[in-house]
Amino acid sequence: MKAQKFRIKNKSISREGRVKIIELESIWGIKMLNIVRQFDMAYGKFKDLWSESGGIPEEEAMVLRDNALNAIREFSDFMRDFSEKVDFKYYPPKGFGNQEPEKIKIGSEKCRARS
């Protein structure tokens, strides 16, 4: 299979838009990128609905957010184990470590656990 290249744009505060090009060589990597792209769009809609009146209730939103964090953590754990088996150096996401889900910041202030 020929490697496919994808352009990833990072939104930043600065005027310069950053573009990162990643090259995926496996069909599974391409499928994962598709899932991640759709998750990102759904998460944006989730944040919008969380803040609207008549949107997702607070308690349900917290459960959805925690479920998303757990899925990310589980995949990261899988990657750590998988990488060890194939002698690959895996770098987990920064700030993810052993923190509890409510202490991990995801994207915006409203996504942190409420005090």
Biopython code that builds the backbone (N, CA, C, O; Angstrom):
import numpy as np
from Bio.PDB.StructureBuilder import StructureBuilder

atoms = [
    (1, "MET", "N", (0.841, -1.183, 0.000)),
    (1, "MET", "CA", (0.000, 0.000, 0.000)),
    (1, "MET", "C", (0.884, 1.243, 0.000)),
    (1, "MET", "O", (1.847, 1.335, 0.760)),
    (2, "LYS", "N", (0.550, 2.167, -0.839)),
    (2, "LYS", "CA", (1.297, 3.415, -0.910)),
    (2, "LYS", "C", (0.917, 4.306, 0.264)),
    (2, "LYS", "O", (-0.256, 4.395, 0.627)),
    (3, "ALA", "N", (1.902, 4.963, 0.854)),
    (3, "ALA", "CA", (1.654, 5.859, 1.986)),
    (3, "ALA", "C", (0.803, 7.037, 1.535)),
    (3, "ALA", "O", (0.967, 7.548, 0.427)),
    (4, "GLN", "N", (-0.090, 7.454, 2.389)),
    (4, "GLN", "CA", (-0.919, 8.622, 2.110)),
    (4, "GLN", "C", (-0.514, 9.747, 3.037)),
    (4, "GLN", "O", (-0.215, 9.519, 4.209)),
    (5, "LYS", "N", (-0.504, 10.975, 2.505)),
    (5, "LYS", "CA", (-0.132, 12.140, 3.297)),
    (5, "LYS", "C", (-1.384, 12.939, 3.614)),
    (5, "LYS", "O", (-2.287, 13.078, 2.789)),
    (6, "PHE", "N", (-1.411, 13.458, 4.830)),
    (6, "PHE", "CA", (-2.538, 14.259, 5.286)),
    (6, "PHE", "C", (-2.010, 15.547, 5.881)),
    (6, "PHE", "O", (-0.986, 15.544, 6.564)),
    (7, "ARG", "N", (-2.699, 16.644, 5.630)),
    (7, "ARG", "CA", (-2.329, 17.933, 6.217)),
    (7, "ARG", "C", (-3.206, 18.164, 7.432)),
    (7, "ARG", "O", (-4.431, 18.068, 7.356)),
    (8, "ILE", "N", (-2.579, 18.464, 8.532)),
    (8, "ILE", "CA", (-3.279, 18.740, 9.773)),
    (8, "ILE", "C", (-3.046, 20.205, 10.111)),
    (8, "ILE", "O", (-1.899, 20.624, 10.264)),
    (9, "LYS", "N", (-4.101, 20.983, 10.228)),
    (9, "LYS", "CA", (-3.971, 22.394, 10.581)),
    (9, "LYS", "C", (-4.248, 22.554, 12.060)),
    (9, "LYS", "O", (-5.267, 22.086, 12.567)),
    (10, "ASN", "N", (-3.337, 23.219, 12.749)),
    (10, "ASN", "CA", (-3.525, 23.535, 14.162)),
    (10, "ASN", "C", (-4.052, 24.945, 14.265)),
    (10, "ASN", "O", (-3.475, 25.878, 13.707)),
    (11, "LYS", "N", (-5.162, 25.100, 14.986)),
    (11, "LYS", "CA", (-5.664, 26.445, 15.240)),
    (11, "LYS", "C", (-4.846, 27.026, 16.374)),
    (11, "LYS", "O", (-4.650, 26.384, 17.405)),
    (12, "SER", "N", (-4.373, 28.235, 16.179)),
    (12, "SER", "CA", (-3.592, 28.876, 17.232)),
    (12, "SER", "C", (-3.989, 30.336, 17.333)),
    (12, "SER", "O", (-4.657, 30.880, 16.453)),
    (13, "ILE", "N", (-3.571, 30.951, 18.410)),
    (13, "ILE", "CA", (-3.893, 32.352, 18.646)),
    (13, "ILE", "C", (-3.112, 33.248, 17.686)),
    (13, "ILE", "O", (-3.595, 34.305, 17.282)),
    (14, "SER", "N", (-1.920, 32.823, 17.330)),
    (14, "SER", "CA", (-1.088, 33.645, 16.449)),
    (14, "SER", "C", (-1.684, 33.689, 15.041)),
    (14, "SER", "O", (-2.525, 32.865, 14.681)),
    (15, "ARG", "N", (-1.244, 34.639, 14.278)),
    (15, "ARG", "CA", (-1.748, 34.791, 12.910)),
    (15, "ARG", "C", (-1.238, 33.701, 11.990)),
    (15, "ARG", "O", (-1.865, 33.388, 10.978)),
    (16, "GLU", "N", (-0.122, 33.134, 12.337)),
    (16, "GLU", "CA", (0.457, 32.101, 11.492)),
    (16, "GLU", "C", (-0.241, 30.775, 11.761)),
    (16, "GLU", "O", (-0.166, 30.247, 12.870)),
    (17, "GLY", "N", (-0.914, 30.240, 10.761)),
    (17, "GLY", "CA", (-1.540, 28.934, 10.910)),
    (17, "GLY", "C", (-0.491, 27.855, 10.736)),
    (17, "GLY", "O", (0.236, 27.848, 9.743)),
    (18, "ARG", "N", (-0.410, 26.967, 11.669)),
    (18, "ARG", "CA", (0.568, 25.885, 11.571)),
    (18, "ARG", "C", (-0.038, 24.726, 10.800)),
    (18, "ARG", "O", (-1.205, 24.382, 10.990)),
    (19, "VAL", "N", (0.747, 24.137, 9.944)),
    (19, "VAL", "CA", (0.308, 22.964, 9.203)),
    (19, "VAL", "C", (1.335, 21.871, 9.416)),
    (19, "VAL", "O", (2.534, 22.077, 9.227)),
    (20, "LYS", "N", (0.851, 20.714, 9.808)),
    (20, "LYS", "CA", (1.717, 19.563, 10.010)),
    (20, "LYS", "C", (1.284, 18.498, 9.012)),
    (20, "LYS", "O", (0.095, 18.204, 8.888)),
    (21, "ILE", "N", (2.225, 17.934, 8.318)),
    (21, "ILE", "CA", (1.901, 16.886, 7.361)),
    (21, "ILE", "C", (2.304, 15.553, 7.981)),
    (21, "ILE", "O", (3.452, 15.357, 8.382)),
    (22, "ILE", "N", (1.346, 14.650, 8.051)),
    (22, "ILE", "CA", (1.655, 13.324, 8.562)),
    (22, "ILE", "C", (1.485, 12.318, 7.429)),
    (22, "ILE", "O", (0.641, 12.487, 6.548)),
    (23, "GLU", "N", (2.283, 11.297, 7.469)),
    (23, "GLU", "CA", (2.243, 10.268, 6.445)),
    (23, "GLU", "C", (1.816, 8.967, 7.099)),
    (23, "GLU", "O", (2.465, 8.483, 8.026)),
    (24, "LEU", "N", (0.726, 8.409, 6.614)),
    (24, "LEU", "CA", (0.207, 7.165, 7.160)),
    (24, "LEU", "C", (0.447, 6.045, 6.162)),
    (24, "LEU", "O", (0.157, 6.179, 4.973)),
    (25, "GLU", "N", (0.978, 4.946, 6.659)),
    (25, "GLU", "CA", (1.319, 3.842, 5.781)),
    (25, "GLU", "C", (0.378, 2.652, 5.914)),
    (25, "GLU", "O", (0.368, 1.776, 5.050)),
    (26, "SER", "N", (-0.409, 2.608, 6.979)),
    (26, "SER", "CA", (-1.286, 1.456, 7.165)),
    (26, "SER", "C", (-2.741, 1.853, 6.992)),
    (26, "SER", "O", (-3.120, 2.994, 7.260)),
    (27, "ILE", "N", (-3.545, 0.917, 6.549)),
    (27, "ILE", "CA", (-4.973, 1.162, 6.397)),
    (27, "ILE", "C", (-5.592, 1.450, 7.760)),
    (27, "ILE", "O", (-6.548, 2.220, 7.848)),
    (28, "TRP", "N", (-5.067, 0.848, 8.824)),
    (28, "TRP", "CA", (-5.603, 1.085, 10.164)),
    (28, "TRP", "C", (-5.325, 2.509, 10.608)),
    (28, "TRP", "O", (-6.173, 3.137, 11.243)),
    (29, "GLY", "N", (-4.144, 3.028, 10.282)),
    (29, "GLY", "CA", (-3.830, 4.411, 10.617)),
    (29, "GLY", "C", (-4.766, 5.376, 9.913)),
    (29, "GLY", "O", (-5.193, 6.372, 10.497)),
    (30, "ILE", "N", (-5.086, 5.084, 8.662)),
    (30, "ILE", "CA", (-6.002, 5.930, 7.893)),
    (30, "ILE", "C", (-7.396, 5.872, 8.513)),
    (30, "ILE", "O", (-8.071, 6.895, 8.627)),
    (31, "LYS", "N", (-7.824, 4.683, 8.911)),
    (31, "LYS", "CA", (-9.140, 4.553, 9.546)),
    (31, "LYS", "C", (-9.170, 5.290, 10.885)),
    (31, "LYS", "O", (-10.161, 5.943, 11.215)),
    (32, "MET", "N", (-8.082, 5.185, 11.656)),
    (32, "MET", "CA", (-8.020, 5.891, 12.945)),
    (32, "MET", "C", (-8.078, 7.400, 12.732)),
    (32, "MET", "O", (-8.759, 8.098, 13.483)),
    (33, "LEU", "N", (-7.380, 7.915, 11.729)),
    (33, "LEU", "CA", (-7.412, 9.355, 11.449)),
    (33, "LEU", "C", (-8.833, 9.792, 11.106)),
    (33, "LEU", "O", (-9.271, 10.866, 11.520)),
    (34, "ASN", "N", (-9.548, 8.971, 10.359)),
    (34, "ASN", "CA", (-10.938, 9.269, 10.026)),
    (34, "ASN", "C", (-11.785, 9.330, 11.297)),
    (34, "ASN", "O", (-12.611, 10.230, 11.446)),
    (35, "ILE", "N", (-11.587, 8.385, 12.207)),
    (35, "ILE", "CA", (-12.327, 8.374, 13.471)),
    (35, "ILE", "C", (-11.982, 9.611, 14.302)),
    (35, "ILE", "O", (-12.868, 10.255, 14.865)),
    (36, "VAL", "N", (-10.696, 9.936, 14.373)),
    (36, "VAL", "CA", (-10.263, 11.102, 15.159)),
    (36, "VAL", "C", (-10.860, 12.382, 14.587)),
    (36, "VAL", "O", (-11.304, 13.248, 15.340)),
    (37, "ARG", "N", (-10.874, 12.508, 13.270)),
    (37, "ARG", "CA", (-11.444, 13.704, 12.628)),
    (37, "ARG", "C", (-12.929, 13.842, 12.984)),
    (37, "ARG", "O", (-13.397, 14.929, 13.322)),
    (38, "GLN", "N", (-13.656, 12.732, 12.904)),
    (38, "GLN", "CA", (-15.081, 12.772, 13.229)),
    (38, "GLN", "C", (-15.308, 13.022, 14.722)),
    (38, "GLN", "O", (-16.243, 13.727, 15.101)),
    (39, "PHE", "N", (-14.452, 12.443, 15.566)),
    (39, "PHE", "CA", (-14.563, 12.701, 17.003)),
    (39, "PHE", "C", (-14.373, 14.187, 17.281)),
    (39, "PHE", "O", (-15.106, 14.771, 18.079)),
    (40, "ASP", "N", (-13.396, 14.795, 16.628)),
    (40, "ASP", "CA", (-13.124, 16.207, 16.827)),
    (40, "ASP", "C", (-14.334, 17.059, 16.456)),
    (40, "ASP", "O", (-14.675, 18.001, 17.171)),
    (41, "MET", "N", (-14.977, 16.734, 15.348)),
    (41, "MET", "CA", (-16.172, 17.486, 14.934)),
    (41, "MET", "C", (-17.319, 17.256, 15.921)),
    (41, "MET", "O", (-18.009, 18.204, 16.298)),
    (42, "ALA", "N", (-17.528, 16.002, 16.342)),
    (42, "ALA", "CA", (-18.594, 15.698, 17.301)),
    (42, "ALA", "C", (-18.328, 16.370, 18.644)),
    (42, "ALA", "O", (-19.259, 16.837, 19.302)),
    (43, "TYR", "N", (-17.064, 16.420, 19.052)),
    (43, "TYR", "CA", (-16.723, 17.054, 20.327)),
    (43, "TYR", "C", (-17.005, 18.553, 20.286)),
    (43, "TYR", "O", (-17.457, 19.130, 21.276)),
    (44, "GLY", "N", (-16.741, 19.180, 19.151)),
    (44, "GLY", "CA", (-17.066, 20.596, 18.994)),
    (44, "GLY", "C", (-18.566, 20.830, 19.140)),
    (44, "GLY", "O", (-18.993, 21.783, 19.792)),
    (45, "LYS", "N", (-19.353, 19.965, 18.536)),
    (45, "LYS", "CA", (-20.811, 20.079, 18.651)),
    (45, "LYS", "C", (-21.247, 19.809, 20.092)),
    (45, "LYS", "O", (-22.148, 20.474, 20.604)),
    (46, "PHE", "N", (-20.615, 18.841, 20.740)),
    (46, "PHE", "CA", (-20.896, 18.522, 22.144)),
    (46, "PHE", "C", (-20.682, 19.762, 23.019)),
    (46, "PHE", "O", (-21.531, 20.089, 23.849)),
    (47, "LYS", "N", (-19.553, 20.450, 22.836)),
    (47, "LYS", "CA", (-19.270, 21.647, 23.635)),
    (47, "LYS", "C", (-20.322, 22.726, 23.384)),
    (47, "LYS", "O", (-20.732, 23.418, 24.316)),
    (48, "ASP", "N", (-20.759, 22.874, 22.139)),
    (48, "ASP", "CA", (-21.794, 23.860, 21.832)),
    (48, "ASP", "C", (-23.114, 23.517, 22.520)),
    (48, "ASP", "O", (-23.764, 24.392, 23.093)),
    (49, "LEU", "N", (-23.506, 22.254, 22.463)),
    (49, "LEU", "CA", (-24.768, 21.836, 23.076)),
    (49, "LEU", "C", (-24.715, 21.910, 24.599)),
    (49, "LEU", "O", (-25.731, 22.146, 25.251)),
    (50, "TRP", "N", (-23.522, 21.706, 25.162)),
    (50, "TRP", "CA", (-23.372, 21.755, 26.618)),
    (50, "TRP", "C", (-23.673, 23.159, 27.129)),
    (50, "TRP", "O", (-24.244, 23.315, 28.207)),
    (51, "SER", "N", (-23.302, 24.162, 26.382)),
    (51, "SER", "CA", (-23.453, 25.538, 26.856)),
    (51, "SER", "C", (-24.806, 26.151, 26.511)),
    (51, "SER", "O", (-25.131, 27.226, 27.014)),
    (52, "GLU", "N", (-25.595, 25.502, 25.675)),
    (52, "GLU", "CA", (-26.887, 26.064, 25.268)),
    (52, "GLU", "C", (-27.994, 25.660, 26.229)),
    (52, "GLU", "O", (-27.970, 24.570, 26.799)),
    (53, "SER", "N", (-28.965, 26.553, 26.401)),
    (53, "SER", "CA", (-30.139, 26.163, 27.172)),
    (53, "SER", "C", (-30.937, 25.178, 26.322)),
    (53, "SER", "O", (-31.083, 25.365, 25.114)),
    (54, "GLY", "N", (-31.445, 24.139, 26.954)),
    (54, "GLY", "CA", (-32.153, 23.094, 26.221)),
    (54, "GLY", "C", (-31.212, 22.109, 25.560)),
    (54, "GLY", "O", (-31.657, 21.204, 24.853)),
    (55, "GLY", "N", (-29.913, 22.272, 25.780)),
    (55, "GLY", "CA", (-28.915, 21.357, 25.207)),
    (55, "GLY", "C", (-28.719, 20.153, 26.117)),
    (55, "GLY", "O", (-29.659, 19.699, 26.770)),
    (56, "ILE", "N", (-27.515, 19.647, 26.154)),
    (56, "ILE", "CA", (-27.204, 18.483, 26.971)),
    (56, "ILE", "C", (-27.173, 18.899, 28.440)),
    (56, "ILE", "O", (-26.471, 19.844, 28.802)),
    (57, "PRO", "N", (-27.930, 18.197, 29.290)),
    (57, "PRO", "CA", (-27.902, 18.518, 30.718)),
    (57, "PRO", "C", (-26.504, 18.325, 31.309)),
    (57, "PRO", "O", (-25.733, 17.483, 30.847)),
    (58, "GLU", "N", (-26.195, 19.110, 32.328)),
    (58, "GLU", "CA", (-24.867, 19.106, 32.951)),
    (58, "GLU", "C", (-24.406, 17.704, 33.347)),
    (58, "GLU", "O", (-23.292, 17.297, 33.014)),
    (59, "GLU", "N", (-25.255, 16.971, 34.051)),
    (59, "GLU", "CA", (-24.872, 15.640, 34.534)),
    (59, "GLU", "C", (-24.567, 14.692, 33.374)),
    (59, "GLU", "O", (-23.592, 13.943, 33.426)),
    (60, "GLU", "N", (-25.391, 14.721, 32.334)),
    (60, "GLU", "CA", (-25.169, 13.870, 31.163)),
    (60, "GLU", "C", (-23.892, 14.284, 30.427)),
    (60, "GLU", "O", (-23.142, 13.437, 29.943)),
    (61, "ALA", "N", (-23.659, 15.590, 30.350)),
    (61, "ALA", "CA", (-22.453, 16.090, 29.682)),
    (61, "ALA", "C", (-21.200, 15.623, 30.418)),
    (61, "ALA", "O", (-20.212, 15.243, 29.789)),
    (62, "MET", "N", (-21.242, 15.652, 31.745)),
    (62, "MET", "CA", (-20.081, 15.198, 32.524)),
    (62, "MET", "C", (-19.812, 13.708, 32.285)),
    (62, "MET", "O", (-18.658, 13.290, 32.190)),
    (63, "VAL", "N", (-20.877, 12.913, 32.188)),
    (63, "VAL", "CA", (-20.721, 11.476, 31.936)),
    (63, "VAL", "C", (-20.131, 11.266, 30.542)),
    (63, "VAL", "O", (-19.211, 10.464, 30.378)),
    (64, "LEU", "N", (-20.645, 11.972, 29.544)),
    (64, "LEU", "CA", (-20.110, 11.850, 28.185)),
    (64, "LEU", "C", (-18.642, 12.252, 28.129)),
    (64, "LEU", "O", (-17.824, 11.581, 27.499)),
    (65, "ARG", "N", (-18.320, 13.364, 28.801)),
    (65, "ARG", "CA", (-16.934, 13.824, 28.828)),
    (65, "ARG", "C", (-16.024, 12.790, 29.480)),
    (65, "ARG", "O", (-14.940, 12.503, 28.971)),
    (66, "ASP", "N", (-16.465, 12.228, 30.610)),
    (66, "ASP", "CA", (-15.658, 11.215, 31.294)),
    (66, "ASP", "C", (-15.502, 9.957, 30.447)),
    (66, "ASP", "O", (-14.432, 9.349, 30.433)),
    (67, "ASN", "N", (-16.565, 9.562, 29.737)),
    (67, "ASN", "CA", (-16.476, 8.397, 28.852)),
    (67, "ASN", "C", (-15.480, 8.633, 27.720)),
    (67, "ASN", "O", (-14.727, 7.732, 27.351)),
    (68, "ALA", "N", (-15.478, 9.848, 27.172)),
    (68, "ALA", "CA", (-14.520, 10.185, 26.114)),
    (68, "ALA", "C", (-13.093, 10.118, 26.652)),
    (68, "ALA", "O", (-12.206, 9.563, 26.004)),
    (69, "LEU", "N", (-12.875, 10.688, 27.846)),
    (69, "LEU", "CA", (-11.540, 10.645, 28.449)),
    (69, "LEU", "C", (-11.092, 9.212, 28.723)),
    (69, "LEU", "O", (-9.929, 8.868, 28.515)),
    (70, "ASN", "N", (-12.012, 8.389, 29.185)),
    (70, "ASN", "CA", (-11.669, 6.985, 29.450)),
    (70, "ASN", "C", (-11.304, 6.250, 28.171)),
    (70, "ASN", "O", (-10.380, 5.436, 28.163)),
    (71, "ALA", "N", (-12.026, 6.531, 27.085)),
    (71, "ALA", "CA", (-11.707, 5.896, 25.803)),
    (71, "ALA", "C", (-10.315, 6.314, 25.328)),
    (71, "ALA", "O", (-9.552, 5.489, 24.827)),
    (72, "ILE", "N", (-9.993, 7.583, 25.486)),
    (72, "ILE", "CA", (-8.670, 8.078, 25.095)),
    (72, "ILE", "C", (-7.595, 7.436, 25.965)),
    (72, "ILE", "O", (-6.558, 7.005, 25.461)),
    (73, "ARG", "N", (-7.842, 7.374, 27.263)),
    (73, "ARG", "CA", (-6.884, 6.768, 28.188)),
    (73, "ARG", "C", (-6.674, 5.277, 27.862)),
    (73, "ARG", "O", (-5.541, 4.795, 27.864)),
    (74, "GLU", "N", (-7.760, 4.560, 27.585)),
    (74, "GLU", "CA", (-7.651, 3.135, 27.255)),
    (74, "GLU", "C", (-6.854, 2.932, 25.973)),
    (74, "GLU", "O", (-6.034, 2.018, 25.887)),
    (75, "PHE", "N", (-7.094, 3.786, 24.974)),
    (75, "PHE", "CA", (-6.329, 3.646, 23.739)),
    (75, "PHE", "C", (-4.857, 3.971, 23.979)),
    (75, "PHE", "O", (-3.975, 3.321, 23.417)),
    (76, "SER", "N", (-4.597, 4.960, 24.801)),
    (76, "SER", "CA", (-3.220, 5.299, 25.138)),
    (76, "SER", "C", (-2.538, 4.134, 25.854)),
    (76, "SER", "O", (-1.380, 3.823, 25.577)),
    (77, "ASP", "N", (-3.262, 3.490, 26.780)),
    (77, "ASP", "CA", (-2.726, 2.312, 27.472)),
    (77, "ASP", "C", (-2.452, 1.182, 26.485)),
    (77, "ASP", "O", (-1.421, 0.515, 26.569)),
    (78, "PHE", "N", (-3.377, 0.968, 25.547)),
    (78, "PHE", "CA", (-3.166, -0.041, 24.505)),
    (78, "PHE", "C", (-1.911, 0.279, 23.695)),
    (78, "PHE", "O", (-1.102, -0.605, 23.416)),
    (79, "MET", "N", (-1.757, 1.553, 23.320)),
    (79, "MET", "CA", (-0.585, 1.960, 22.534)),
    (79, "MET", "C", (0.713, 1.715, 23.304)),
    (79, "MET", "O", (1.710, 1.290, 22.721)),
    (80, "ARG", "N", (0.702, 1.981, 24.604)),
    (80, "ARG", "CA", (1.886, 1.746, 25.427)),
    (80, "ARG", "C", (2.258, 0.256, 25.391)),
    (80, "ARG", "O", (3.415, -0.097, 25.163)),
    (81, "ASP", "N", (1.266, -0.610, 25.619)),
    (81, "ASP", "CA", (1.517, -2.055, 25.623)),
    (81, "ASP", "C", (1.917, -2.556, 24.241)),
    (81, "ASP", "O", (2.864, -3.332, 24.108)),
    (82, "PHE", "N", (1.204, -2.119, 23.221)),
    (82, "PHE", "CA", (1.487, -2.529, 21.846)),
    (82, "PHE", "C", (2.893, -2.103, 21.446)),
    (82, "PHE", "O", (3.638, -2.876, 20.844)),
    (83, "SER", "N", (3.246, -0.876, 21.783)),
    (83, "SER", "CA", (4.556, -0.327, 21.429)),
    (83, "SER", "C", (5.685, -1.105, 22.090)),
    (83, "SER", "O", (6.724, -1.340, 21.474)),
    (84, "GLU", "N", (5.484, -1.510, 23.352)),
    (84, "GLU", "CA", (6.496, -2.311, 24.038)),
    (84, "GLU", "C", (6.733, -3.630, 23.304)),
    (84, "GLU", "O", (7.875, -4.071, 23.168)),
    (85, "LYS", "N", (5.657, -4.258, 22.833)),
    (85, "LYS", "CA", (5.768, -5.551, 22.140)),
    (85, "LYS", "C", (6.524, -5.440, 20.825)),
    (85, "LYS", "O", (7.221, -6.375, 20.430)),
    (86, "VAL", "N", (6.394, -4.313, 20.147)),
    (86, "VAL", "CA", (7.031, -4.154, 18.838)),
    (86, "VAL", "C", (8.266, -3.255, 18.897)),
    (86, "VAL", "O", (8.786, -2.835, 17.863)),
    (87, "ASP", "N", (8.732, -2.962, 20.123)),
    (87, "ASP", "CA", (9.936, -2.162, 20.331)),
    (87, "ASP", "C", (9.839, -0.790, 19.643)),
    (87, "ASP", "O", (10.727, -0.383, 18.894)),
    (88, "PHE", "N", (8.734, -0.100, 19.925)),
    (88, "PHE", "CA", (8.485, 1.232, 19.394)),
    (88, "PHE", "C", (8.387, 2.198, 20.571)),
    (88, "PHE", "O", (7.784, 1.863, 21.591)),
    (89, "LYS", "N", (8.963, 3.381, 20.449)),
    (89, "LYS", "CA", (8.917, 4.367, 21.522)),
    (89, "LYS", "C", (7.634, 5.179, 21.400)),
    (89, "LYS", "O", (7.501, 5.996, 20.488)),
    (90, "TYR", "N", (6.693, 4.961, 22.308)),
    (90, "TYR", "CA", (5.404, 5.666, 22.322)),
    (90, "TYR", "C", (5.485, 6.839, 23.281)),
    (90, "TYR", "O", (5.971, 6.703, 24.404)),
    (91, "TYR", "N", (5.007, 7.987, 22.834)),
    (91, "TYR", "CA", (4.968, 9.186, 23.667)),
    (91, "TYR", "C", (3.502, 9.514, 23.962)),
    (91, "TYR", "O", (2.801, 10.037, 23.096)),
    (92, "PRO", "N", (3.032, 9.209, 25.184)),
    (92, "PRO", "CA", (1.635, 9.519, 25.515)),
    (92, "PRO", "C", (1.399, 11.023, 25.486)),
    (92, "PRO", "O", (2.348, 11.799, 25.602)),
    (93, "PRO", "N", (0.145, 11.445, 25.334)),
    (93, "PRO", "CA", (-0.160, 12.876, 25.307)),
    (93, "PRO", "C", (0.327, 13.574, 26.567)),
    (93, "PRO", "O", (0.248, 13.016, 27.661)),
    (94, "LYS", "N", (0.828, 14.786, 26.415)),
    (94, "LYS", "CA", (1.311, 15.560, 27.562)),
    (94, "LYS", "C", (0.176, 15.797, 28.549)),
    (94, "LYS", "O", (-0.969, 16.030, 28.160)),
    (95, "GLY", "N", (0.514, 15.734, 29.826)),
    (95, "GLY", "CA", (-0.461, 16.019, 30.855)),
    (95, "GLY", "C", (-1.479, 14.926, 31.085)),
    (95, "GLY", "O", (-2.430, 15.109, 31.845)),
    (96, "PHE", "N", (-1.291, 13.795, 30.440)),
    (96, "PHE", "CA", (-2.279, 12.730, 30.545)),
    (96, "PHE", "C", (-1.939, 11.770, 31.673)),
    (96, "PHE", "O", (-2.823, 11.372, 32.432)),
    (97, "GLY", "N", (-0.690, 11.399, 31.793)),
    (97, "GLY", "CA", (-0.173, 10.563, 32.864)),
    (97, "GLY", "C", (-1.177, 9.781, 33.668)),
    (97, "GLY", "O", (-2.010, 9.069, 33.106)),
    (98, "ASN", "N", (-1.109, 9.904, 34.984)),
    (98, "ASN", "CA", (-1.988, 9.172, 35.880)),
    (98, "ASN", "C", (-3.056, 10.069, 36.495)),
    (98, "ASN", "O", (-3.633, 9.721, 37.525)),
    (99, "GLN", "N", (-3.325, 11.212, 35.884)),
    (99, "GLN", "CA", (-4.307, 12.134, 36.439)),
    (99, "GLN", "C", (-5.706, 11.551, 36.347)),
    (99, "GLN", "O", (-6.014, 10.756, 35.459)),
    (100, "GLU", "N", (-6.545, 11.965, 37.288)),
    (100, "GLU", "CA", (-7.953, 11.595, 37.239)),
    (100, "GLU", "C", (-8.615, 12.361, 36.095)),
    (100, "GLU", "O", (-8.185, 13.471, 35.781)),
    (101, "PRO", "N", (-9.662, 11.792, 35.456)),
    (101, "PRO", "CA", (-10.302, 12.457, 34.321)),
    (101, "PRO", "C", (-10.737, 13.889, 34.601)),
    (101, "PRO", "O", (-10.615, 14.739, 33.719)),
    (102, "GLU", "N", (-11.244, 14.190, 35.802)),
    (102, "GLU", "CA", (-11.745, 15.536, 36.056)),
    (102, "GLU", "C", (-10.635, 16.566, 36.162)),
    (102, "GLU", "O", (-10.916, 17.765, 36.156)),
    (103, "LYS", "N", (-9.381, 16.135, 36.259)),
    (103, "LYS", "CA", (-8.264, 17.079, 36.369)),
    (103, "LYS", "C", (-7.561, 17.295, 35.033)),
    (103, "LYS", "O", (-6.618, 18.082, 34.950)),
    (104, "ILE", "N", (-8.004, 16.611, 34.002)),
    (104, "ILE", "CA", (-7.391, 16.751, 32.686)),
    (104, "ILE", "C", (-8.163, 17.814, 31.917)),
    (104, "ILE", "O", (-9.384, 17.739, 31.783)),
    (105, "LYS", "N", (-7.440, 18.797, 31.417)),
    (105, "LYS", "CA", (-8.081, 19.871, 30.664)),
    (105, "LYS", "C", (-8.189, 19.446, 29.204)),
    (105, "LYS", "O", (-7.209, 19.013, 28.597)),
    (106, "ILE", "N", (-9.378, 19.573, 28.657)),
    (106, "ILE", "CA", (-9.594, 19.254, 27.249)),
    (106, "ILE", "C", (-10.191, 20.466, 26.571)),
    (106, "ILE", "O", (-11.395, 20.703, 26.667)),
    (107, "GLY", "N", (-9.396, 21.206, 25.914)),
    (107, "GLY", "CA", (-9.887, 22.242, 25.034)),
    (107, "GLY", "C", (-10.415, 23.528, 25.632)),
    (107, "GLY", "O", (-9.985, 24.598, 25.201)),
    (108, "SER", "N", (-11.304, 23.494, 26.579)),
    (108, "SER", "CA", (-11.863, 24.744, 27.078)),
    (108, "SER", "C", (-12.165, 24.645, 28.556)),
    (108, "SER", "O", (-12.197, 23.556, 29.129)),
    (109, "GLU", "N", (-12.385, 25.792, 29.161)),
    (109, "GLU", "CA", (-12.629, 25.865, 30.595)),
    (109, "GLU", "C", (-13.876, 25.096, 31.000)),
    (109, "GLU", "O", (-13.892, 24.474, 32.062)),
    (110, "LYS", "N", (-14.920, 25.121, 30.180)),
    (110, "LYS", "CA", (-16.158, 24.474, 30.584)),
    (110, "LYS", "C", (-16.044, 22.953, 30.581)),
    (110, "LYS", "O", (-16.946, 22.270, 31.066)),
    (111, "CYS", "N", (-14.954, 22.412, 30.046)),
    (111, "CYS", "CA", (-14.789, 20.978, 29.979)),
    (111, "CYS", "C", (-14.096, 20.417, 31.199)),
    (111, "CYS", "O", (-13.952, 19.199, 31.309)),
    (112, "ARG", "N", (-13.660, 21.261, 32.123)),
    (112, "ARG", "CA", (-13.088, 20.777, 33.373)),
    (112, "ARG", "C", (-14.206, 20.524, 34.370)),
    (112, "ARG", "O", (-15.278, 21.123, 34.291)),
    (113, "ALA", "N", (-13.943, 19.648, 35.289)),
    (113, "ALA", "CA", (-14.958, 19.357, 36.305)),
    (113, "ALA", "C", (-15.327, 20.627, 37.048)),
    (113, "ALA", "O", (-14.466, 21.446, 37.369)),
    (114, "ARG", "N", (-16.599, 20.780, 37.315)),
    (114, "ARG", "CA", (-17.084, 21.953, 38.019)),
    (114, "ARG", "C", (-16.843, 21.808, 39.498)),
    (114, "ARG", "O", (-16.979, 20.713, 40.043)),
    (115, "SER", "N", (-16.486, 22.895, 40.164)),
    (115, "SER", "CA", (-16.269, 22.851, 41.608)),
    (115, "SER", "C", (-17.563, 23.086, 42.327)),
    (115, "SER", "O", (-17.594, 23.088, 43.558)),
]
sb = StructureBuilder()
sb.init_structure("model")
sb.init_model(0)
sb.init_chain("A")
sb.init_seg("    ")
for serial, (resi, resn, name, xyz) in enumerate(atoms, 1):
    if name == "N":
        sb.init_residue(resn, " ", resi, " ")
    sb.init_atom(name, np.array(xyz, "f"), 0.0, 1.0, " ", f" {name:<3s}", serial, name[0])
structure = sb.get_structure()
